[in-house]
Amino acid sequence: MRFKKAITGFLALCMTGLTVPVTSSAESDLISDPATILEIPEQDPAPLQVKLRTDSNIVRSDSDLKIYVDIKGDIPDDAWLTYVPSDVPHTEKDSDEFNGNWVYLKDIKNGEVTLKAPKAVGNYDIRVFDSDNPDDAKEITYLPIILEYSPDLEVTIDVDSRTVKAKAPLDIKVDIKGYVPDDAWITFVPTDVPHTEKDGDEHNGNWKALKDIENGIATINTPATVGAYDIRVYNGEIPELASEIACKTIYLSKAPDLSVVVSTDNTQVKPSEEMEIKVNITGTIPDDAWITFVPSDIPHTEKDGDEHNGSWARLKDIEGGSVALKAPSETGNYDIRVYNGEDSIAEEIACLPVLVTENPAIVKGSTKGDLNSDGTFNVSDAVLLQKWLLSDYKTNLKNWKNGDFVEDNVLDIFDLCLMKKALIKKMDVTYVEPDERFEWGVPFYVVKDGLKLYSGPDESYDVIASIPADTRLTESGVKKNNNTWLFTEYNGQCGWIDTLDKDGKMVIHFEEGTKKPVIYLYPEKETDVHVELELTESELNTTYPKYNNGWDVTAYPDGTLLNKADSTHHKYLFWDAVNCRTRFDFSKGFCVAGSDTEAFLKEKLTYMGLTEQEMNEFIVYWLPLMEHNAYNLISFQDEAYTNSAKLTITPTPDSECRIFMAYVPLENAVDIEPQQLSAFERKGFSVVEWGGAEVRSRQ
C-alpha cells in the first residue's frame, strides 16, 4: 500500500534546506498552484529478523520452556512461532499440520515467551514464520532442540552386598538428582536380557516407581530364581522413547551370607571307607543345607546332585568343624559338594574333587593360610598378615586361625615366616605355571555347567575339577601366544580353562565392561568427520548417536557435533562395551582413599590436559562410583586400552588424547609404584576421549 501527501513546492524545498528565490510573480504563482503536487512514496517495511535462544538445547518433554526472542524490523500481525518435529519439511503448510503450542510474535513481551514443550520425546525445531498464509509464508529462522524424558535426571543405585537372598526384600540405595517423571521406574531384570525398556519390561520382576521412593531407599522383593540379575532404572515406560539410566549387577542366592570351604587331609580314599572332611562354615546356615558325594560328571545342580548323591549330612549337624562321610562303593572321580538347600532355588556353594581308588596316594588339600576366607591360600593372605602385624588397623582378618602356623593360638612373626615357607612350597605343584600372573585379574562367570579345569593350557593335561555354571572366578595368569586359555583358581586349586567351546563360542562371561568412553572432536574449522571404532577384546553395547559402521558428523571448532544420520546435535560421541577381556596394567598407578578421589581426579585430569568442562563430565560420572570405597587402586591405561579399542578418524587429527582409567575398589591400602603421566598439548584438529572400567578385587 502506498499513500500520497501533498505539499507545496515551497514547503518541499524548505524541508531540503534550500533557499527559494522568487524572481517573478509567474514563478510565485507556479509554486503556489495546488495543481503542482509532489508525490513522496512511503518507505518499505523494515525486513523482519528474529534470533532465538534457550537456556539449553536439551529440554524436558511436557515442561514449560522459556524461549528468548530477539526481534528486529516490522512484525506482521500473523507472524508466529511454534514447535515442529525436526523431520517435518520447513514449509508453513507442513509445519502448521504438525505444530505444537504456538504464539504470535506480536504477543511476545519483553523479548521472551514461555511455551509448554511437546510430550513426545525426540528432535524438534522452534520455528518462526512471517505469516500464517501457506501460499506466501516464509520461515524466518529455527532453533533445533532435543526433548528428553528428563535430561537432568541422574540416578545412582547401590546395595550393601552384590550377593543377596532370592525371594526376599532388598533395600536398594537410590540417589536421585533432577526431575523425576511419573513413569520412571526401578526393577530386577536377568543380566542376559538386552538393556532396552521394552526388553526390560518383558522380563522384569517386582518394581517400584521412582517417585514413590522415600528417604533414598527402595525396598523391593527379589526374584525367586537364583542367578545373575541387574537392578535397572528406566526414565519412563514408553518403549520407543524410554531408556535405561542406571544399572547394578547382583547375584541372587538362597543363602547369600553362607560361605563354606571344604578340605581333607587326603583327596584320595578307598571305596566305602569313611572320609574325614573339614568344613569351615561362616554365615547363616539354612536348615536344609547339606554336604554329600556326587560323581564328578553329574551336572552341578541341586536336583542332579540329589538324584546321584551318596552318603550325606546336614550342615547344621556338623560339630567341631568336621564330618565323617562314607565314600562311594565304586571307584572313580567324585566331588564332595555342598548345597545351601534342597528346594528349587538351592545351589551348589562348595565343591572339592576327590578320587575313590583301591590304592590311594597321599594327596593333601588344605586351606591353611587362607586368612581372607576366599577359599585360596596365596600371596594376598601373606600380605594381609604382614599388614596386621604392622598394626594396620583397617586390615580385616576374616579367619585368623588359618594363619596360626605355629598352632599356639597367637599370631606373630613366626607364623608369617612359616606362612612364607608354605607359600614357596605351594608353588611346587603339578600344574603348569603361567608366563604372567595377575594380582588384579578380571572376574568372570562360568556360563555352562561342567567347565573343566585342567592342569595345563590344553586338553592333553589332566582334568583337575569340573566347575558349575554361575561360578565367579578371577583370571590369575596367562601363557604368551595363547589367547584362548586362562589361568585361575577354583576351590583352592590352580589350573587352566579353555574359554571357547568347540563351536568357538565363549563359555565364560567377563564381569567387567568399558564404561562411558566419550569422544570430543575439535577441528580448526567446520569439518566433516568420519569416526570408526574397532573393539578386539569386548563387544559394543550402547552408542549415542547410533553407531552404523562408524559415525559421520560435521564438527565445529567449539566441539559441537551435527550427526548427519538424523541431524541431531551433540557434545560428544558416546559408546560403551560389555564382556571386556582386556588385561589392564596395574604394575604402576596410585592407591587413593575414597574420600580423596575428587581432589585426585581434578589434579591428574587437569595435568593430562582435559578442559574444565571435560574434567567435570568425567568426575560427575565416576566420582559417585569411587568416593564411597575405602580405597581405589587407579591406573591410567596406555596400550592395554588403545590396542583393544582402536579409533580411526578421517581426516587424521593433528593431536589425540585418550584417557582411560582402570580402578580396583579396595578394603585395605596397597603399595604401588607411582605412575608417570604425560601432559597433552592440543594442536590443530584435536581429539579427546575419556572412559574407564572397574575391576572388582578379591581382597
NORURRA-V725230 format. One record per helix or strand of 3 or more residues. SS is the DSSP state (H for helix, E for strand). FROM is the first residue (numbers start at 1). TO is the last residue. If there is no record, write none. Layout:
ss->SS from->FROM to->TO
ss->SS from->FROM to->TO
This chain:
ss->H from->9 to->16
ss->H from->25 to->32
ss->E from->49 to->53
ss->E from->58 to->60
ss->E from->64 to->72
ss->E from->80 to->85
ss->H from->92 to->98
ss->E from->102 to->104
ss->H from->105 to->107
ss->E from->112 to->116
ss->E from->122 to->129
ss->E from->139 to->148
ss->E from->154 to->158
ss->E from->163 to->165
ss->E from->169 to->177
ss->E from->185 to->190
ss->H from->197 to->203
ss->E from->207 to->209
ss->H from->210 to->212
ss->E from->217 to->221
ss->E from->227 to->234
ss->E from->244 to->253
ss->E from->259 to->264
ss->E from->274 to->282
ss->E from->290 to->295
ss->H from->302 to->308
ss->E from->312 to->314
ss->H from->315 to->317
ss->E from->322 to->326
ss->E from->332 to->339
ss->E from->348 to->356
ss->H from->379 to->389
ss->H from->400 to->403
ss->H from->413 to->426
ss->E from->443 to->446
ss->E from->451 to->454
ss->E from->463 to->467
ss->E from->472 to->474
ss->E from->477 to->479
ss->E from->482 to->490
ss->E from->493 to->498
ss->E from->508 to->510
ss->E from->514 to->522
ss->E from->527 to->535
ss->E from->539 to->544
ss->E from->551 to->555
ss->E from->561 to->563
ss->E from->568 to->570
ss->E from->573 to->578
ss->E from->588 to->593
ss->H from->594 to->608
ss->H from->612 to->626
ss->E from->631 to->637
ss->H from->639 to->642
ss->E from->645 to->650
ss->E from->655 to->666
ss->E from->686 to->694
